[in-house]
């Protein structure tokens, strides 16, 4: 099918010397980079502020610990409190006072500063985001009836399963969920007939339907929009919501540390799109039906059943169209709005561009600094030399294809389940895995900020490896930091050469499912069986 290949992007398998920086370097430049790597090439660290429970002396002391061990910068992120006392609310005056102090202390030490653009937590959103600007998911419910007869009664309220997922109990439709559309189709031999698709939305009254069912077996489907369990995440598909989010939150940060934008404060960060979604639903927002019809030239309403079930032989094409449409919507509403805001304020947008409706390759190419994760050896499950084509290859490929010279990584997340088990030797092996994948900037995951300086008590975080003063090998970490800095400096002088080109399977994936976008774009090997 020609359309399967029309948008297929090429994945370049990363070579060791991977990122071109422009002019060919001379020997003296390479020697300088190797012996005295610039600060930006030193490993940086995610700096978890648990409940922002810090004093100024804690901040200064921790930054000094980092600097002494070769860390060149931080990414500040606010997390939920661990204890009940000593906390400061996110976006409170006390928080911004501490943040301003931290930026100035980092500047004194010539350390760079990045800020997670949301909180508490890494999901973009918060209790301050108005409900009308929060993330939404489309769900479907269905009932089968035999005609001829008159169907008169309540629409079904049990959300249907994802046909591509294992059977599971999924949520019922709640009173707060909003009815979008109602569509019926005749069922024959396990498939819905395309010539029978009928938009019944005009027959629906509130949450009930009255319709004269023709002869045969029919499936009546209702489609709903819900905001339940969305963790107060902003609606990433709603351009207006994203503009309001960036302007509102950005204004608060500009007032607090705007004088440091483009200097010490180098970037704002967007983590991977872990926006909550039901496994049997799809990200959606208001107004998309009209936008889809303008873009694609036909109404999606009658074809909605094809997103869950087989409609003759046409479901693959409909799913492809919807996935491509949502990709473009996400690029315009999320990526472009956020990156435009960053550019207007002299900072860069660093983004992990996967786990959403958008193509990871183009997302990596759009980001000012694309970032990957998935540590070699992670969770004692992945091999040290992982051959799968996943987020690492997609992000590096996007950087190569779109001419990005910096590729960062969230490094060492969950190397082991136990937080203190990882050794410097293992971190070195994982570092080499990232370098081979195309990384030339590291963000350790990470350094937990705590007013307690001993291991116990502390304000720990389940996912963070302890690359900090809490770890017994911390006095020796500077050796790995120096190695990492030298490698990153040299790789930034390298020129990428691809030995193998592989077509991305994304177009094929887009024909198979629209549901649960977070699970759709993972690994080539499993998805092409």
Order of alpha helices (4+ residues) and beta strands (2+ residues): alpha-beta-alpha-beta-alpha-beta-alpha-beta-beta-beta-beta-beta-beta-beta-alpha-beta-beta-alpha-alpha-alpha-beta-alpha-beta-alpha-beta-alpha-beta-alpha-beta-alpha-alpha
